[in-house]
Amino acid sequence: MELSDFYPSPRDLLDGELGVLSYLRNQPYIKENHSQVAREAATCYDRYRRSKSGFDFSSHFDVQHAPVHRSGPRTGPTRGRSPDVRLTIAARVEVGKGAFSNVTYCLGILRVRRGFPILRKFHFDVTANSDASRRRLQQHPRCHLQYCGEMLPHMKKMGCRQEQLDQMHPWLSEPRIFFWPMSLALLIDMALHEFPDEPSTKFRGTSEWRSIIREHEALLLKPFCQKCVDIIQDTKGAKRTLADEFYVG
């Protein structure tokens, strides 16, 4: 299966991602509660808005999360306390000769303390190219979820230490878990949904943000899910499985 069989063109994906950056840079909730996201979205948008070769964005959301708060030494009422968790968000899309060369999205969960201890780190990747003539035993899904990975420059800049990441054994790339395609908007929405607080819940419920999410679901998830359904319902062909179609060498 070719990537284009279920994935948008570079131009369509980049237009969608730059639209999200443009929205985030001026959105009132983002500017008031996560000013660094607004600034970095504006910088990234201005840098890449005319680019056809991709974009590279990273930032973070500081939120309150009761389980992390209870596990730490701090006590006191929930309302009005400082954030417990820093959600690092990163996205990189690289395009060469009109085709994707690298597509990756990252979510890091850090404790808000000195050095920002790393609690979790995930990548959502798309395998842009594969050599059909050279099949390897170790294949992996074209779009997949992967635990840990390398240190992000944004995380290193804020003080995360490599020895923290090394405890997660980043040298082990497996398993790469078959997963639906991700985008910047879908990643942010998922992160804020998993680590909700009152302001972010109101933001996620606005008609403007929900419209963006539905657009990205239509752009990425609809063709992906339709391809999955087509494979599952094919009873007259080769009766291939999802793994047969989506795993590449």
Residue pairs with C-beta under 8 A, 6 or more apart in sequence:
1 142
1 227
1 245
1 246
1 248
3 100
3 126
3 127
3 128
3 142
5 227
6 181
6 223
6 224
6 226
6 227
7 13
7 100
7 126
7 143
7 181
7 220
7 223
7 224
8 16
8 219
8 220
8 223
10 52
10 54
10 93
10 95
10 98
10 99
10 100
11 52
12 219
13 93
13 103
13 183
13 219
14 48
14 51
14 52
14 54
14 55
14 93
14 95
16 183
16 185
16 215
16 216
16 219
17 55
17 57
17 91
17 93
17 183
17 184
18 45
18 48
18 49
18 55
19 212
20 183
20 184
20 185
20 212
20 216
21 41
21 42
21 44
21 45
21 55
21 57
21 184
22 41
22 45
22 49
23 208
23 212
24 30
24 37
24 38
24 41
25 38
25 39
25 41
25 42
25 45
26 38
27 38
27 203
27 208
29 199
29 200
29 202
29 203
29 206
30 37
30 38
30 41
30 203
31 38
33 199
33 200
34 59
34 60
34 61
34 62
36 59
36 60
37 59
37 60
37 61
37 89
40 57
40 58
40 59
41 57
41 59
44 55
44 56
44 57
47 55
48 54
48 55
48 56
52 95
53 94
53 95
53 96
54 92
54 93
54 94
54 95
54 102
55 91
55 92
55 93
56 91
56 92
56 93
57 89
57 90
57 91
57 92
57 184
58 88
58 89
58 90
58 91
58 152
58 153
58 154
59 88
59 89
59 154
60 86
60 87
60 88
60 89
60 110
60 154
60 158
61 86
61 87
61 89
61 188
61 191
61 192
61 200
62 83
62 85
62 86
62 87
62 112
63 83
63 84
63 85
63 87
63 192
63 195
63 196
63 197
63 200
64 78
64 81
64 82
64 83
64 84
64 85
64 197
65 84
65 85
65 195
65 197
66 78
66 84
68 84
68 85
68 111
68 119
69 78
69 81
69 84
72 84
72 111
72 113
74 81
82 112
83 112
84 111
84 112
85 109
85 110
85 111
85 112
85 119
85 195
86 108
86 109
86 110
86 111
86 112
86 116
86 158
87 107
87 108
87 109
87 110
87 191
87 192
87 195
88 106
88 107
88 108
88 109
88 110
88 152
88 154
88 155
89 106
89 107
89 184
89 187
89 188
89 191
90 104
90 105
90 106
90 108
90 152
90 154
91 104
91 105
91 106
91 183
91 184
91 187
92 102
92 103
92 104
92 105
93 100
93 102
93 103
94 100
94 101
94 102
94 103
95 101
99 128
99 129
100 126
100 128
100 129
101 128
101 129
102 128
103 125
103 126
103 128
104 123
104 124
104 125
104 126
105 123
105 124
105 125
105 182
105 183
105 184
105 187
106 121
106 122
106 123
106 124
106 149
106 152
107 120
107 121
107 122
107 124
107 187
107 190
107 191
108 118
108 120
108 121
108 122
108 152
108 155
109 118
109 119
109 120
109 121
109 195
110 116
110 117
110 118
110 119
110 155
110 160
111 117
111 119
114 159
115 159
115 160
115 161
115 164
116 155
116 158
116 159
116 160
117 160
117 164
118 155
118 160
118 164
118 165
118 168
121 147
121 148
121 149
121 165
121 168
122 145
122 146
122 147
122 148
122 149
123 145
123 146
123 147
123 148
123 149
124 143
124 144
124 145
124 146
124 179
124 181
124 182
124 187
125 143
125 144
125 146
125 176
126 142
126 143
126 181
127 140
127 141
127 142
127 143
127 144
127 248
130 142
130 248
130 249
131 249
132 249
134 249
135 249
136 249
138 249
139 247
139 248
139 249
140 176
140 247
140 248
141 176
141 177
141 178
141 179
141 243
141 246
141 247
141 248
142 246
142 247
142 248
143 178
143 179
143 180
143 181
143 182
143 224
143 246
144 176
144 177
144 178
144 179
145 176
145 177
145 179
146 173
146 176
146 177
147 168
148 165
148 168
148 169
148 170
148 172
149 170
150 165
150 170
151 160
151 162
151 165
151 170
156 162
178 242
178 243
178 246
178 247
180 220
180 221
180 224
180 225
181 220
181 221
181 224
182 220
183 216
183 219
183 220
185 212
185 213
185 216
186 213
186 216
186 217
186 220
186 221
189 204
189 209
189 213
192 200
192 201
192 203
192 204
193 204
203 209
204 210
227 245
228 242
231 240
231 241
231 242
231 245
232 242
234 240
